[in-house]
Amino acid sequence: AIIPKANVSLPIPSSQLVEKLCNSKAIQNRRFCLKALSTPEVIAAKHTTQIGTLVMKLGEANAKATLNVYNEIIKKPSSPQALNALNCCVEAYKYAILSFEMVSSELV
C-alpha cells in the first residue's frame, strides 16, 4: 500500500517553544526570558502566536505599573527640570501601552 506523506504540523509543547524563543540571538537575558515566560498561561500555549500575545500583555502590564509609579512621583514636589523629564517618561509609557495593546489585539 502506498501511504501518502501528510504535511501536518503537530503542536509543539510550550516548554520547547519557550526554550527556542529564549535561546534566539535576539534575547540578551536568557534567564530572565525563561523566568518571565514560566506562567501557567504560557505553559498552556499551543503555538508561538499565543506566546506572542501573552508577551505583549505582559509588556503592557509592566508598562502600566511603571506609568503608575511615574504618576505618583509627579505628585510630589520636585524641580521643574525633573517634572519635565517625568512628564516625558509618562508620555513615552502611554505610547508604549497603546503599542502593546495594538499588537496584542492584532495577534488574537
C-alpha positions in Angstrom: 0.0 0.0 0.0 1.1 3.5 -0.7 0.8 5.8 2.2 0.8 9.5 1.2 3.0 11.8 3.2 0.9 14.1 5.2 2.3 17.6 5.9 0.6 18.1 9.2 2.3 20.2 11.9 1.8 18.9 15.4 1.6 21.4 18.2 5.0 21.8 19.9 4.9 21.7 23.7 5.1 25.2 25.1 8.3 24.4 27.1 10.0 23.7 23.7 8.6 26.9 22.2 9.7 29.0 25.1 13.1 27.3 25.1 13.5 28.1 21.4 12.4 31.7 21.8 14.6 32.3 24.8 17.6 30.8 23.0 17.3 33.1 20.0 20.0 35.6 19.2 17.6 38.5 19.8 17.3 37.6 23.5 20.1 39.1 25.6 19.0 37.7 29.0 18.0 34.1 28.6 17.4 33.5 32.3 15.0 36.4 32.6 13.2 35.3 29.4 12.7 31.8 30.8 11.5 33.1 34.2 9.1 35.7 32.6 7.6 33.0 30.3 7.1 30.4 33.0 3.5 31.4 33.7 0.6 28.9 33.5 -0.8 30.8 30.5 2.4 30.5 28.5 2.8 26.8 29.6 -0.7 26.2 28.2 0.1 27.9 24.9 0.0 25.7 21.8 1.8 27.9 19.3 4.1 31.0 19.1 1.3 33.4 18.3 -0.3 32.6 21.6 3.0 33.2 23.3 3.5 36.4 21.4 0.1 37.7 22.6 1.0 36.8 26.2 4.3 38.6 25.9 2.6 41.7 24.6 0.1 41.5 27.5 3.0 41.1 30.0 4.7 44.2 28.5 1.5 46.1 28.7 1.0 45.2 32.4 4.6 46.1 33.2 4.3 49.4 31.3 1.1 50.3 33.2 2.7 49.5 36.6 5.7 51.8 35.7 3.4 54.5 34.5 1.6 54.4 37.8 4.9 54.8 39.6 5.8 57.9 37.5 2.4 59.4 38.1 2.9 59.0 41.9 6.4 60.6 41.7 4.9 63.6 39.7 2.5 64.3 42.6 5.5 65.0 44.9 7.2 68.4 44.8 10.3 68.5 42.6 12.3 70.8 40.3 10.8 72.0 37.0 13.5 70.0 35.2 12.6 66.8 37.0 8.9 67.4 36.4 9.6 67.9 32.7 11.7 64.7 32.5 9.0 62.7 34.3 6.3 64.1 32.0 8.3 62.9 29.0 8.5 59.4 30.6 4.8 59.4 31.2 4.1 60.2 27.6 6.5 57.5 26.4 4.9 54.9 28.7 1.4 55.9 27.5 2.6 55.4 23.9 4.2 52.0 24.8 1.0 50.8 26.5 -1.0 51.7 23.4 1.5 50.0 21.2 1.4 46.8 23.3 -2.4 46.9 23.2 -2.5 47.3 19.4 0.0 44.5 18.8 -1.7 42.0 21.2 -5.1 42.8 19.6 -3.7 42.1 16.1 -2.3 38.7 17.3 -5.6 37.4 18.5 
